[in-house]
Amino acid sequence: MIPELKLDAKVMSLPRGGYLIETSAGSIQFGAPPETIKDTMKLEGGVPSVFVLPGEFFNWTKGISIAELEFPIYYNYFIKKKKTLVICNRSQSERFERVLRESLFGPVDADYSADFTEDADCSKDIRREMAYFRSMQFSDVVRFGIFAGNEYAMDGITIKINQAGDFEVFEGKSFTASVPGKIDYTPRYRVGERLREAYRPPLFAMTCLGSSSGFDPDENTSGFVLWLNRYGVMIDPPVNSTEWLLDSNVSPKFIDGIILTHCHADHDAGTFQKILEEGKVTIYTTRNILMSFLGKYSALADVSADYLMSLFNFKPIVIGKPVFIRGARFDFFHALHSIPSIGFRVEFQGRSITYSSDHNNDPALHKMLLDSGVIGGKRYESLCNFPWNSTVVYHESGIPPLHTPLERLYSLPAETREKLIVYHIPRGMLDGAKGIRIAGSGMENTVVIDVEPPAFEKTYQILALLRHLDFSEALTLAKAQDFVAGIEEKSFSKGEVIIRKGAPGDRFYMIYSGNVSITGEDRKYSKLLGAHDYFGEAAVIKGERRSADVVAETDVILYSIEKECFLDLIEGTEYAQVLYRLASNRDREAWEILSTSRFVRFFTSTQRTWLESIISPAEAAGEGNLVNEGARLKQVYIIREGRVDVIRSSRKIAEIGRGDLVGHVADIYEDNPSRFTFHHPGPVLLYSIRKNDFNRFLRMNPGLIKKMEYNYAR
């Protein structure tokens, strides 16, 4: 249990972020990162009904909203029977209303027929049944308090915004407290037993990241990883799922897909985080659920829906049409909920899993909806035909009418209850005597379903690894075929030496699972590589002996290819030139700079290696300008040594140095004129990057564009 929090002062910093102040008018919360309701539910005063929005809704570095009020608003309306007062400026109120309307009511003027095949079309029923669940109007749940001249007054309390962007609170005319305008976020979640060795995913399994609801202050919010063919697809990842995996000793690189079932905060908060990570993930959902997601997060992040779409790949789900992911067949169905929501049955190698999503599966409710004309016969039949016949059934439960009551699940036949795993409900609500188990979170509770390996399992694994490597785009299908033919699998135990310094450079290595360390001559230069990273290219490309020791830090599975075969495969490709540059650039200084730079501190080791492959040493002598304000950048620079002044409108606003990026990332990517002049008062050593190379890197890692932005004027 998380210990109960006590207010011992007028202002407190909430464990997950945001600030709470006690006033004569009650508690007021400033900022609301995800799941702060789990903090305030533990307070003596409970969940506040007054919130002040921060100046910025979205933290691009962490990929989260810091104005996540959806669940506090639900709590106040359904539990406390109160409206929530949201204090903000006028433009913020308009953005926030868009966010909340998507969460409460789903997409406006949606064409639900696009989400069904003609034979399965229940789109008119979907619209009517969602209207049935909407027992409130927007004005019933929220009212806005608008800052006028950076000031808002209510019930004897005045909140002011000062020039620094911080909040000042007054009771009457007396100053009470100052509250920071910048809202930080600290993740809080429970991790099971950390695996002793790096995880090698199974062929078919389900890992529970959390089994409870957004209203449970003691347990992780529900979310899952479905393992298929030794790679993972996240299902409604809760916030900080990647950190959860890393803390469990599981590489997030094994996961490159997300099934988004619907757009309530406890189901979509972690989706945006995953989108902003390495590479591009694929989102599987219906067009209408995606439109809800884009509408919600474009308003939160204050960017266009088109920009958000550029960050990921989209695979549309159509009810009635099977989808195949990693060799498994998915049949999706439309769940019964207040907004568009989908569940599925997945079959792989003759075994299957059903996932209900948020869905009221009570037959009595289904019959009532039919008899009252809310739904027709086809929709009723689809609800009656829930796929209970799977090997394992993951089914939600909660408070009706939006969720399935436990009594319904208790009434199922014994053979169905035996394969049933319940989630989305606090553990304490479950009666263990009724023969139903709750999903156990943690890697140690992964439910592995035994299946026969596919006929071409090894080939599939090699191609899957190849697809994740940054040079795979350069390979034709014929070259990929030769690549598979030349691969050897090698396993190393923890502590075993893979390469010794001075050995011949005779093979190129790719990491399938586990971690390796590379240690240079002075024993101070070291880097840690993991799944989907590669090494050994420098000696292969340059025809030299190995310059570093490589040691297995965990049990490791590698795929390697002989030198001549590898060189033949990349011959004539653009990537051959990239590798030659990387082999020349790899040194202690470049890696140290890329590891410590404030601009690239969010990069994974793979992204740093990629950046390392496109940099070239350069220098600028004497005094001069690297970039002039208003000019378009042709090169991007990273400072190795020296000072550069950042100038705007003839006024110096900042100094930058070692590891800093010369140029504003958005201007570079969008080919806009530079906002600044970058002046070097003396000689400066640099790494230069061709604009085309840099933009290609950003296109393949679009989540970095906003993360790398820096406000020089701070």
C-alpha positions, 0 to 999 in steps of 0.5 A: 500500500502507498502510505497515506499522504498528510498535508503538513503545510499550505502548499505541497508538491504532489508525488507525481507532480503538480502542487496543492494548496489549502485555502479557505475556499478549499484545495486548489491543484496547480497542474495535473500530470497523469494519475495525480488523482492517485495521489490526492485520493490518499489525502484527507481532503480528497480529490480537489474540485478546483484546478489551475492549468499551467502555461504549457499543457504538454511536456514533450521531453517526457511525452505526457500531458501536464493538464490530465484532468479527465479522471479528477473530473469523472471523480468529482461528477460521479462520486462527489456530484460536483462540477470541476472548476478549471482556471485558465486563460481563454485560449486554454479553455478552448483547447481543453474543452476539445480534449475533454469532449473527445474523452467524454463523448468521442468524435463529433460527426463520426462516420462509424460505417468506415469502421465496419465491413458491409456485412458487419456494419452496426454503425447506427447502433453504435451511435445510439448506444453511445448516446444511451450512456451519455447521461450528462452534458459538458456543462454538467461536469466542468465550468471555466474560470478565465484569467483576466489580466493575469488574475482570477478571483473566487470566494475571497481567493485571488490567483495571479500570474507574475512576470516569471510565469509563476502563480501567486495566491492571496486570501483577501489582500494577504499573500498566501503562497507562490506556486511554480508555473513549471510543472514537473512530473515524477513517475510512480508505478509498481514493478514486479521482480526484476529479471536477472537476465535480459528478457528473451520474448516468448512466441505467444504470451501476455504480460500485464503492466498493471491490472487496475483502474485509474481510480485505484491509488494503490495499483498500476493502471491496466495495460498489457504487452502481447508477445507474438513471434518473440516481439511485442505489441502494447495494448493500451500502454499506461503512462511510463510503460517504457520505464516499467519495462526497463526496470524489469530488464526488458528491452523496449525495442522488442515492442514496435506496435500499439493496439489503441482500444479507445481514448480514455486517459487510462488507456491512451496516456502511454501511447503518446509516450511510446510514439515519441521513442526510437523509430516509428511505432505502428498504431492499430485502431479504427479510423474514428478512434484514431481521429479522437486520439489526434483531436485530443492530443493535437489540442493538448500538445498544440500541434496539428493533427497532420504533424502527429500523424507523421510521428507513427504508422497507422494500420486501420482496423475494420470490424469484420475484416481480419488483421495479421500481425507478426503471423497471428490473426486478429479479429476485432469487435466493437465493444459496448462503451460510452465512446468508440472502443474495440476488443479482439480475439488473436489466434497464433499457431492454433491457440488464442487469446481474447481481450475484451477492452472496456466493455459491458458484457452483461446479457441483461443490459444487451437485451434491454438495449434491444427491447428498447430499440437502442440497438438492432438484431445484428448488433445484439447478435454480435454482443451475444457472440462474445469469443469466450472460446479462446485458450485464455480470456482477458476480461475487464470488470468494474462499475456498471453501466460502463463496465461488466459487473463482477456478478456477471463474470461469477455466473459464467460456467466453471470451464469459462471461469478457469480460463478467465483473467480479470483486469481493470478492477482493484484487487480487493473487490475480487472474491477469490472463492468464486474461481476467478483470478485477477491479472498479475502484473510483473514479468514474473506473472507473464502468461505463456501459452505453449505453441509449436514454433512456426516453420520459418521461425529463425528466418523470421527472427533474422528479418525482424532484426534486420528491419529494425537496423538503420541500414535495412532501407538500403538493402533490396529484397535480393540482398536481404535474401543473401543476408539471411543466408550468411547469418550465424547465431551465436550465444554468449554467457554473462561475463564472456568475452565476445571480441578481444582488442587486437583480434582480426576484424573478421565479422560484423555483429548484431544484437538480438537480445541482451547487453554488451559493453565496449571498452576502449584502450584506456579502460575509461571509454565505454558504451553499453549496447542492447537489442537491435544495436550492432558493433564490429563494423569499424574493423570490418570496414577499415580492414584493421584489427579490433580496437576495443574489448566487447564483453557480454554484460548479460546472457546475449544472443547475437547474429553475425555475418562474415566480413566479405559477405557483409561488405558485398551486401552493402557494396554500392549502397548509400549505407556503405558510405555511412558505415565508412564515416561511422568507422572513421568517426568512432572515437572517445570524444565523439561518443562522450559529446553525444552522451552528455549533450543537453540536446541529445540526452534523450537519445537511445544508444542506437540513435546516438550511434546513428548520429555518430555515423553522419557527423564529420569533424570540422572547424571554423577559424578566427571570428565569424558567423556559422549561421546568419539570422534569416538564412537557411541552414545547409549544415548542422553543427555540434560544438566540440570545443569553443564558444558560440554566441546566439544572437537575435535582432542584434542582441546576444541572448545566450552562449552555447558550448561543448555538445550544443547544437547550432541551429533550431531543430524545427527550422532545420527540419521544416527548411525555415530561415534561421531564427538566430545568428550563431557567432563564434568570437574565436576559433571553434571545433565542430562536428558538421552534419549535412542537412539531408542526413540530419533530416533523414535521421529525424524522419526515422526518429520523428519523436526527437524533433520536439524533444531537441528543441531548446529555448535559448532565451531561458 
